[in-house]
Amino acid sequence: MADHTSGDLSDSTFLTVAEVAATMRVSKMTVYRLVHNGDLPAVRVGRSFRVLEDDVNDYLRKSFYNAG
């Protein structure tokens, strides 16, 4: 995952769980599971989560595998 802990986040795009789910074509529950398992980094804002678009892209890029 991208390391944003010491970087400048002003140009970063944060996505809601619903936006991440739509991007990945999965349910919101799947996104919550990825966040709670630590597979997808997220920031808690009040009672909801926000996920960096770069982290979603990194997760998807690393999830590709060759079948067959």
PDB file of N, CA, C and O in Angstrom:
ATOM      1  N   MET A   1       0.831  -1.178   0.000  1.00  0.00           N
ATOM      2  CA  MET A   1       0.000   0.000   0.000  1.00  0.00           C
ATOM      3  C   MET A   1       0.879   1.247   0.000  1.00  0.00           C
ATOM      4  O   MET A   1       2.028   1.214   0.441  1.00  0.00           O
ATOM      5  N   ALA A   2       0.337   2.309  -0.485  1.00  0.00           N
ATOM      6  CA  ALA A   2       1.077   3.561  -0.533  1.00  0.00           C
ATOM      7  C   ALA A   2       1.297   4.075   0.890  1.00  0.00           C
ATOM      8  O   ALA A   2       0.416   3.965   1.742  1.00  0.00           O
ATOM      9  N   ASP A   3       2.476   4.636   1.134  1.00  0.00           N
ATOM     10  CA  ASP A   3       2.794   5.154   2.462  1.00  0.00           C
ATOM     11  C   ASP A   3       2.528   6.646   2.485  1.00  0.00           C
ATOM     12  O   ASP A   3       3.296   7.426   1.920  1.00  0.00           O
ATOM     13  N   HIS A   4       1.445   7.047   3.134  1.00  0.00           N
ATOM     14  CA  HIS A   4       1.077   8.452   3.188  1.00  0.00           C
ATOM     15  C   HIS A   4       1.267   9.023   4.582  1.00  0.00           C
ATOM     16  O   HIS A   4       0.825  10.141   4.849  1.00  0.00           O
ATOM     17  N   THR A   5       1.919   8.283   5.483  1.00  0.00           N
ATOM     18  CA  THR A   5       1.989   8.709   6.868  1.00  0.00           C
ATOM     19  C   THR A   5       2.804   9.979   7.048  1.00  0.00           C
ATOM     20  O   THR A   5       2.534  10.746   7.973  1.00  0.00           O
ATOM     21  N   SER A   6       3.781  10.224   6.205  1.00  0.00           N
ATOM     22  CA  SER A   6       4.591  11.421   6.369  1.00  0.00           C
ATOM     23  C   SER A   6       4.501  12.337   5.163  1.00  0.00           C
ATOM     24  O   SER A   6       5.174  13.367   5.116  1.00  0.00           O
ATOM     25  N   GLY A   7       3.672  11.974   4.183  1.00  0.00           N
ATOM     26  CA  GLY A   7       3.575  12.760   2.962  1.00  0.00           C
ATOM     27  C   GLY A   7       2.492  13.818   3.030  1.00  0.00           C
ATOM     28  O   GLY A   7       1.746  13.914   4.006  1.00  0.00           O
ATOM     29  N   ASP A   8       2.422  14.611   1.969  1.00  0.00           N
ATOM     30  CA  ASP A   8       1.441  15.669   1.850  1.00  0.00           C
ATOM     31  C   ASP A   8       0.154  15.084   1.271  1.00  0.00           C
ATOM     32  O   ASP A   8       0.166  14.539   0.167  1.00  0.00           O
ATOM     33  N   LEU A   9      -0.932  15.189   1.989  1.00  0.00           N
ATOM     34  CA  LEU A   9      -2.204  14.605   1.552  1.00  0.00           C
ATOM     35  C   LEU A   9      -3.109  15.620   0.852  1.00  0.00           C
ATOM     36  O   LEU A   9      -4.243  15.291   0.506  1.00  0.00           O
ATOM     37  N   SER A  10      -2.624  16.855   0.637  1.00  0.00           N
ATOM     38  CA  SER A  10      -3.493  17.892   0.098  1.00  0.00           C
ATOM     39  C   SER A  10      -3.973  17.596  -1.316  1.00  0.00           C
ATOM     40  O   SER A  10      -5.039  18.069  -1.711  1.00  0.00           O
ATOM     41  N   ASP A  11      -3.212  16.825  -2.087  1.00  0.00           N
ATOM     42  CA  ASP A  11      -3.623  16.485  -3.443  1.00  0.00           C
ATOM     43  C   ASP A  11      -4.304  15.125  -3.516  1.00  0.00           C
ATOM     44  O   ASP A  11      -4.647  14.663  -4.605  1.00  0.00           O
ATOM     45  N   SER A  12      -4.501  14.489  -2.385  1.00  0.00           N
ATOM     46  CA  SER A  12      -5.073  13.151  -2.354  1.00  0.00           C
ATOM     47  C   SER A  12      -6.590  13.202  -2.441  1.00  0.00           C
ATOM     48  O   SER A  12      -7.224  14.147  -1.970  1.00  0.00           O
ATOM     49  N   THR A  13      -7.160  12.170  -3.051  1.00  0.00           N
ATOM     50  CA  THR A  13      -8.606  12.046  -3.155  1.00  0.00           C
ATOM     51  C   THR A  13      -9.068  10.947  -2.217  1.00  0.00           C
ATOM     52  O   THR A  13      -8.624   9.803  -2.308  1.00  0.00           O
ATOM     53  N   PHE A  14      -9.970  11.313  -1.312  1.00  0.00           N
ATOM     54  CA  PHE A  14     -10.543  10.341  -0.387  1.00  0.00           C
ATOM     55  C   PHE A  14     -11.887   9.871  -0.918  1.00  0.00           C
ATOM     56  O   PHE A  14     -12.688  10.670  -1.404  1.00  0.00           O
ATOM     57  N   LEU A  15     -12.126   8.571  -0.823  1.00  0.00           N
ATOM     58  CA  LEU A  15     -13.368   7.973  -1.291  1.00  0.00           C
ATOM     59  C   LEU A  15     -14.158   7.422  -0.111  1.00  0.00           C
ATOM     60  O   LEU A  15     -13.582   6.978   0.882  1.00  0.00           O
ATOM     61  N   THR A  16     -15.468   7.455  -0.229  1.00  0.00           N
ATOM     62  CA  THR A  16     -16.323   6.821   0.777  1.00  0.00           C
ATOM     63  C   THR A  16     -16.317   5.318   0.531  1.00  0.00           C
ATOM     64  O   THR A  16     -15.865   4.848  -0.513  1.00  0.00           O
ATOM     65  N   VAL A  17     -16.823   4.577   1.500  1.00  0.00           N
ATOM     66  CA  VAL A  17     -16.920   3.122   1.350  1.00  0.00           C
ATOM     67  C   VAL A  17     -17.795   2.779   0.141  1.00  0.00           C
ATOM     68  O   VAL A  17     -17.487   1.853  -0.609  1.00  0.00           O
ATOM     69  N   ALA A  18     -18.882   3.526  -0.043  1.00  0.00           N
ATOM     70  CA  ALA A  18     -19.768   3.277  -1.187  1.00  0.00           C
ATOM     71  C   ALA A  18     -19.048   3.526  -2.510  1.00  0.00           C
ATOM     72  O   ALA A  18     -19.235   2.775  -3.467  1.00  0.00           O
ATOM     73  N   GLU A  19     -18.228   4.569  -2.570  1.00  0.00           N
ATOM     74  CA  GLU A  19     -17.474   4.859  -3.798  1.00  0.00           C
ATOM     75  C   GLU A  19     -16.427   3.789  -4.072  1.00  0.00           C
ATOM     76  O   GLU A  19     -16.213   3.402  -5.221  1.00  0.00           O
ATOM     77  N   VAL A  20     -15.775   3.312  -3.015  1.00  0.00           N
ATOM     78  CA  VAL A  20     -14.794   2.231  -3.176  1.00  0.00           C
ATOM     79  C   VAL A  20     -15.496   0.971  -3.670  1.00  0.00           C
ATOM     80  O   VAL A  20     -15.002   0.292  -4.572  1.00  0.00           O
ATOM     81  N   ALA A  21     -16.643   0.662  -3.081  1.00  0.00           N
ATOM     82  CA  ALA A  21     -17.401  -0.525  -3.484  1.00  0.00           C
ATOM     83  C   ALA A  21     -17.809  -0.431  -4.951  1.00  0.00           C
ATOM     84  O   ALA A  21     -17.721  -1.420  -5.679  1.00  0.00           O
ATOM     85  N   ALA A  22     -18.251   0.740  -5.391  1.00  0.00           N
ATOM     86  CA  ALA A  22     -18.649   0.920  -6.787  1.00  0.00           C
ATOM     87  C   ALA A  22     -17.450   0.785  -7.712  1.00  0.00           C
ATOM     88  O   ALA A  22     -17.557   0.183  -8.781  1.00  0.00           O
ATOM     89  N   THR A  23     -16.310   1.339  -7.314  1.00  0.00           N
ATOM     90  CA  THR A  23     -15.093   1.261  -8.121  1.00  0.00           C
ATOM     91  C   THR A  23     -14.633  -0.181  -8.282  1.00  0.00           C
ATOM     92  O   THR A  23     -14.242  -0.601  -9.371  1.00  0.00           O
ATOM     93  N   MET A  24     -14.685  -0.939  -7.181  1.00  0.00           N
ATOM     94  CA  MET A  24     -14.205  -2.320  -7.195  1.00  0.00           C
ATOM     95  C   MET A  24     -15.274  -3.318  -7.630  1.00  0.00           C
ATOM     96  O   MET A  24     -14.987  -4.502  -7.808  1.00  0.00           O
ATOM     97  N   ARG A  25     -16.504  -2.841  -7.799  1.00  0.00           N
ATOM     98  CA  ARG A  25     -17.637  -3.701  -8.171  1.00  0.00           C
ATOM     99  C   ARG A  25     -17.871  -4.809  -7.138  1.00  0.00           C
ATOM    100  O   ARG A  25     -18.071  -5.975  -7.479  1.00  0.00           O
ATOM    101  N   VAL A  26     -17.838  -4.400  -5.863  1.00  0.00           N
ATOM    102  CA  VAL A  26     -18.101  -5.316  -4.756  1.00  0.00           C
ATOM    103  C   VAL A  26     -19.116  -4.652  -3.826  1.00  0.00           C
ATOM    104  O   VAL A  26     -19.483  -3.495  -4.029  1.00  0.00           O
ATOM    105  N   SER A  27     -19.563  -5.376  -2.820  1.00  0.00           N
ATOM    106  CA  SER A  27     -20.505  -4.801  -1.861  1.00  0.00           C
ATOM    107  C   SER A  27     -19.758  -3.923  -0.849  1.00  0.00           C
ATOM    108  O   SER A  27     -18.544  -4.035  -0.685  1.00  0.00           O
ATOM    109  N   LYS A  28     -20.515  -3.048  -0.175  1.00  0.00           N
ATOM    110  CA  LYS A  28     -19.917  -2.222   0.862  1.00  0.00           C
ATOM    111  C   LYS A  28     -19.383  -3.099   1.992  1.00  0.00           C
ATOM    112  O   LYS A  28     -18.366  -2.778   2.606  1.00  0.00           O
ATOM    113  N   MET A  29     -20.073  -4.209   2.263  1.00  0.00           N
ATOM    114  CA  MET A  29     -19.627  -5.129   3.315  1.00  0.00           C
ATOM    115  C   MET A  29     -18.231  -5.672   3.008  1.00  0.00           C
ATOM    116  O   MET A  29     -17.416  -5.832   3.917  1.00  0.00           O
ATOM    117  N   THR A  30     -17.955  -5.954   1.745  1.00  0.00           N
ATOM    118  CA  THR A  30     -16.632  -6.441   1.347  1.00  0.00           C
ATOM    119  C   THR A  30     -15.573  -5.377   1.629  1.00  0.00           C
ATOM    120  O   THR A  30     -14.483  -5.698   2.102  1.00  0.00           O
ATOM    121  N   VAL A  31     -15.886  -4.128   1.345  1.00  0.00           N
ATOM    122  CA  VAL A  31     -14.944  -3.038   1.612  1.00  0.00           C
ATOM    123  C   VAL A  31     -14.704  -2.916   3.113  1.00  0.00           C
ATOM    124  O   VAL A  31     -13.560  -2.781   3.547  1.00  0.00           O
ATOM    125  N   TYR A  32     -15.771  -2.963   3.909  1.00  0.00           N
ATOM    126  CA  TYR A  32     -15.605  -2.910   5.369  1.00  0.00           C
ATOM    127  C   TYR A  32     -14.729  -4.058   5.856  1.00  0.00           C
ATOM    128  O   TYR A  32     -13.894  -3.869   6.742  1.00  0.00           O
ATOM    129  N   ARG A  33     -14.911  -5.239   5.288  1.00  0.00           N
ATOM    130  CA  ARG A  33     -14.109  -6.398   5.673  1.00  0.00           C
ATOM    131  C   ARG A  33     -12.632  -6.150   5.346  1.00  0.00           C
ATOM    132  O   ARG A  33     -11.759  -6.448   6.160  1.00  0.00           O
ATOM    133  N   LEU A  34     -12.352  -5.607   4.158  1.00  0.00           N
ATOM    134  CA  LEU A  34     -10.969  -5.310   3.766  1.00  0.00           C
ATOM    135  C   LEU A  34     -10.345  -4.286   4.716  1.00  0.00           C
ATOM    136  O   LEU A  34      -9.180  -4.409   5.093  1.00  0.00           O
ATOM    137  N   VAL A  35     -11.121  -3.284   5.096  1.00  0.00           N
ATOM    138  CA  VAL A  35     -10.621  -2.255   6.015  1.00  0.00           C
ATOM    139  C   VAL A  35     -10.347  -2.862   7.393  1.00  0.00           C
ATOM    140  O   VAL A  35      -9.277  -2.650   7.963  1.00  0.00           O
ATOM    141  N   HIS A  36     -11.302  -3.606   7.922  1.00  0.00           N
ATOM    142  CA  HIS A  36     -11.147  -4.172   9.264  1.00  0.00           C
ATOM    143  C   HIS A  36     -10.048  -5.233   9.329  1.00  0.00           C
ATOM    144  O   HIS A  36      -9.434  -5.415  10.381  1.00  0.00           O
ATOM    145  N   ASN A  37      -9.790  -5.935   8.225  1.00  0.00           N
ATOM    146  CA  ASN A  37      -8.712  -6.926   8.184  1.00  0.00           C
ATOM    147  C   ASN A  37      -7.349  -6.295   7.972  1.00  0.00           C
ATOM    148  O   ASN A  37      -6.328  -6.975   8.074  1.00  0.00           O
ATOM    149  N   GLY A  38      -7.321  -4.993   7.675  1.00  0.00           N
ATOM    150  CA  GLY A  38      -6.053  -4.310   7.447  1.00  0.00           C
ATOM    151  C   GLY A  38      -5.532  -4.442   6.026  1.00  0.00           C
ATOM    152  O   GLY A  38      -4.406  -4.036   5.740  1.00  0.00           O
ATOM    153  N   ASP A  39      -6.336  -5.005   5.131  1.00  0.00           N
ATOM    154  CA  ASP A  39      -5.914  -5.161   3.743  1.00  0.00           C
ATOM    155  C   ASP A  39      -6.025  -3.857   2.958  1.00  0.00           C
ATOM    156  O   ASP A  39      -5.328  -3.666   1.961  1.00  0.00           O
ATOM    157  N   LEU A  40      -6.898  -2.964   3.406  1.00  0.00           N
ATOM    158  CA  LEU A  40      -7.116  -1.690   2.743  1.00  0.00           C
ATOM    159  C   LEU A  40      -7.071  -0.589   3.798  1.00  0.00           C
ATOM    160  O   LEU A  40      -7.967  -0.504   4.638  1.00  0.00           O
ATOM    161  N   PRO A  41      -6.039   0.254   3.767  1.00  0.00           N
ATOM    162  CA  PRO A  41      -5.926   1.314   4.776  1.00  0.00           C
ATOM    163  C   PRO A  41      -7.077   2.311   4.660  1.00  0.00           C
ATOM    164  O   PRO A  41      -7.538   2.619   3.561  1.00  0.00           O
ATOM    165  N   ALA A  42      -7.527   2.803   5.792  1.00  0.00           N
ATOM    166  CA  ALA A  42      -8.627   3.772   5.800  1.00  0.00           C
ATOM    167  C   ALA A  42      -8.463   4.730   6.970  1.00  0.00           C
ATOM    168  O   ALA A  42      -7.773   4.441   7.948  1.00  0.00           O
ATOM    169  N   VAL A  43      -9.113   5.873   6.841  1.00  0.00           N
ATOM    170  CA  VAL A  43      -9.132   6.876   7.901  1.00  0.00           C
ATOM    171  C   VAL A  43     -10.550   6.923   8.445  1.00  0.00           C
ATOM    172  O   VAL A  43     -11.518   6.983   7.687  1.00  0.00           O
ATOM    173  N   ARG A  44     -10.657   6.896   9.748  1.00  0.00           N
ATOM    174  CA  ARG A  44     -11.992   6.979  10.347  1.00  0.00           C
ATOM    175  C   ARG A  44     -12.349   8.451  10.531  1.00  0.00           C
ATOM    176  O   ARG A  44     -11.601   9.213  11.143  1.00  0.00           O
ATOM    177  N   VAL A  45     -13.498   8.834   9.995  1.00  0.00           N
ATOM    178  CA  VAL A  45     -13.999  10.202  10.133  1.00  0.00           C
ATOM    179  C   VAL A  45     -15.374  10.090  10.790  1.00  0.00           C
ATOM    180  O   VAL A  45     -16.359   9.734  10.143  1.00  0.00           O
ATOM    181  N   GLY A  46     -15.422  10.397  12.068  1.00  0.00           N
ATOM    182  CA  GLY A  46     -16.671  10.208  12.798  1.00  0.00           C
ATOM    183  C   GLY A  46     -17.008   8.728  12.841  1.00  0.00           C
ATOM    184  O   GLY A  46     -16.224   7.914  13.330  1.00  0.00           O
ATOM    185  N   ARG A  47     -18.186   8.387  12.323  1.00  0.00           N
ATOM    186  CA  ARG A  47     -18.607   6.982  12.315  1.00  0.00           C
ATOM    187  C   ARG A  47     -18.368   6.309  10.970  1.00  0.00           C
ATOM    188  O   ARG A  47     -18.723   5.145  10.786  1.00  0.00           O
ATOM    189  N   SER A  48     -17.767   7.033  10.027  1.00  0.00           N
ATOM    190  CA  SER A  48     -17.549   6.466   8.696  1.00  0.00           C
ATOM    191  C   SER A  48     -16.062   6.384   8.372  1.00  0.00           C
ATOM    192  O   SER A  48     -15.223   6.903   9.109  1.00  0.00           O
ATOM    193  N   PHE A  49     -15.753   5.736   7.278  1.00  0.00           N
ATOM    194  CA  PHE A  49     -14.377   5.580   6.835  1.00  0.00           C
ATOM    195  C   PHE A  49     -14.164   6.287   5.509  1.00  0.00           C
ATOM    196  O   PHE A  49     -15.083   6.416   4.700  1.00  0.00           O
ATOM    197  N   ARG A  50     -12.939   6.741   5.301  1.00  0.00           N
ATOM    198  CA  ARG A  50     -12.526   7.281   4.014  1.00  0.00           C
ATOM    199  C   ARG A  50     -11.268   6.538   3.601  1.00  0.00           C
ATOM    200  O   ARG A  50     -10.396   6.255   4.422  1.00  0.00           O
ATOM    201  N   VAL A  51     -11.191   6.227   2.308  1.00  0.00           N
ATOM    202  CA  VAL A  51     -10.072   5.459   1.773  1.00  0.00           C
ATOM    203  C   VAL A  51      -9.421   6.287   0.678  1.00  0.00           C
ATOM    204  O   VAL A  51     -10.108   6.857  -0.170  1.00  0.00           O
ATOM    205  N   LEU A  52      -8.095   6.353   0.697  1.00  0.00           N
ATOM    206  CA  LEU A  52      -7.386   7.080  -0.354  1.00  0.00           C
ATOM    207  C   LEU A  52      -7.532   6.349  -1.686  1.00  0.00           C
ATOM    208  O   LEU A  52      -7.379   5.130  -1.759  1.00  0.00           O
ATOM    209  N   GLU A  53      -7.827   7.104  -2.723  1.00  0.00           N
ATOM    210  CA  GLU A  53      -7.975   6.521  -4.056  1.00  0.00           C
ATOM    211  C   GLU A  53      -6.701   5.785  -4.469  1.00  0.00           C
ATOM    212  O   GLU A  53      -6.775   4.733  -5.104  1.00  0.00           O
ATOM    213  N   ASP A  54      -5.542   6.324  -4.119  1.00  0.00           N
ATOM    214  CA  ASP A  54      -4.260   5.667  -4.441  1.00  0.00           C
ATOM    215  C   ASP A  54      -4.162   4.291  -3.779  1.00  0.00           C
ATOM    216  O   ASP A  54      -3.634   3.350  -4.371  1.00  0.00           O
ATOM    217  N   ASP A  55      -4.671   4.178  -2.556  1.00  0.00           N
ATOM    218  CA  ASP A  55      -4.626   2.887  -1.855  1.00  0.00           C
ATOM    219  C   ASP A  55      -5.552   1.869  -2.508  1.00  0.00           C
ATOM    220  O   ASP A  55      -5.234   0.681  -2.553  1.00  0.00           O
ATOM    221  N   VAL A  56      -6.697   2.325  -3.014  1.00  0.00           N
ATOM    222  CA  VAL A  56      -7.599   1.429  -3.736  1.00  0.00           C
ATOM    223  C   VAL A  56      -6.906   0.919  -4.997  1.00  0.00           C
ATOM    224  O   VAL A  56      -6.930  -0.276  -5.292  1.00  0.00           O
ATOM    225  N   ASN A  57      -6.288   1.841  -5.737  1.00  0.00           N
ATOM    226  CA  ASN A  57      -5.581   1.460  -6.964  1.00  0.00           C
ATOM    227  C   ASN A  57      -4.428   0.507  -6.671  1.00  0.00           C
ATOM    228  O   ASN A  57      -4.215  -0.453  -7.411  1.00  0.00           O
ATOM    229  N   ASP A  58      -3.683   0.765  -5.597  1.00  0.00           N
ATOM    230  CA  ASP A  58      -2.580  -0.127  -5.206  1.00  0.00           C
ATOM    231  C   ASP A  58      -3.114  -1.518  -4.859  1.00  0.00           C
ATOM    232  O   ASP A  58      -2.540  -2.528  -5.267  1.00  0.00           O
ATOM    233  N   TYR A  59      -4.212  -1.565  -4.106  1.00  0.00           N
ATOM    234  CA  TYR A  59      -4.790  -2.847  -3.723  1.00  0.00           C
ATOM    235  C   TYR A  59      -5.205  -3.638  -4.959  1.00  0.00           C
ATOM    236  O   TYR A  59      -4.919  -4.831  -5.063  1.00  0.00           O
ATOM    237  N   LEU A  60      -5.870  -2.980  -5.884  1.00  0.00           N
ATOM    238  CA  LEU A  60      -6.319  -3.659  -7.100  1.00  0.00           C
ATOM    239  C   LEU A  60      -5.129  -4.130  -7.940  1.00  0.00           C
ATOM    240  O   LEU A  60      -5.140  -5.239  -8.474  1.00  0.00           O
ATOM    241  N   ARG A  61      -4.122  -3.296  -8.049  1.00  0.00           N
ATOM    242  CA  ARG A  61      -2.933  -3.644  -8.833  1.00  0.00           C
ATOM    243  C   ARG A  61      -2.248  -4.886  -8.256  1.00  0.00           C
ATOM    244  O   ARG A  61      -1.804  -5.759  -9.001  1.00  0.00           O
ATOM    245  N   LYS A  62      -2.166  -4.957  -6.926  1.00  0.00           N
ATOM    246  CA  LYS A  62      -1.494  -6.081  -6.271  1.00  0.00           C
ATOM    247  C   LYS A  62      -2.360  -7.333  -6.229  1.00  0.00           C
ATOM    248  O   LYS A  62      -1.860  -8.416  -5.922  1.00  0.00           O
ATOM    249  N   SER A  63      -3.638  -7.204  -6.529  1.00  0.00           N
ATOM    250  CA  SER A  63      -4.556  -8.334  -6.453  1.00  0.00           C
ATOM    251  C   SER A  63      -4.641  -9.132  -7.743  1.00  0.00           C
ATOM    252  O   SER A  63      -5.252 -10.201  -7.765  1.00  0.00           O
ATOM    253  N   PHE A  64      -4.045  -8.638  -8.812  1.00  0.00           N
ATOM    254  CA  PHE A  64      -4.090  -9.358 -10.084  1.00  0.00           C
ATOM    255  C   PHE A  64      -3.278 -10.644  -9.976  1.00  0.00           C
ATOM    256  O   PHE A  64      -2.239 -10.678  -9.317  1.00  0.00           O
ATOM    257  N   TYR A  65      -3.754 -11.685 -10.619  1.00  0.00           N
ATOM    258  CA  TYR A  65      -3.001 -12.931 -10.692  1.00  0.00           C
ATOM    259  C   TYR A  65      -3.305 -13.583 -12.027  1.00  0.00           C
ATOM    260  O   TYR A  65      -4.332 -13.314 -12.649  1.00  0.00           O
ATOM    261  N   ASN A  66      -2.407 -14.432 -12.448  1.00  0.00           N
ATOM    262  CA  ASN A  66      -2.583 -15.141 -13.708  1.00  0.00           C
ATOM    263  C   ASN A  66      -3.297 -16.451 -13.452  1.00  0.00           C
ATOM    264  O   ASN A  66      -2.826 -17.284 -12.678  1.00  0.00           O
ATOM    265  N   ALA A  67      -4.433 -16.633 -14.102  1.00  0.00           N
ATOM    266  CA  ALA A  67      -5.178 -17.890 -13.976  1.00  0.00           C
ATOM    267  C   ALA A  67      -4.787 -18.801 -15.117  1.00  0.00           C
ATOM    268  O   ALA A  67      -4.903 -18.438 -16.288  1.00  0.00           O
ATOM    269  N   GLY A  68      -4.331 -19.964 -14.774  1.00  0.00           N
ATOM    270  CA  GLY A  68      -3.995 -20.943 -15.792  1.00  0.00           C
ATOM    271  C   GLY A  68      -2.594 -20.823 -16.152  1.00  0.00           C
ATOM    272  O   GLY A  68      -2.110 -21.568 -17.004  1.00  0.00           O
TER     273      GLY A  68
END
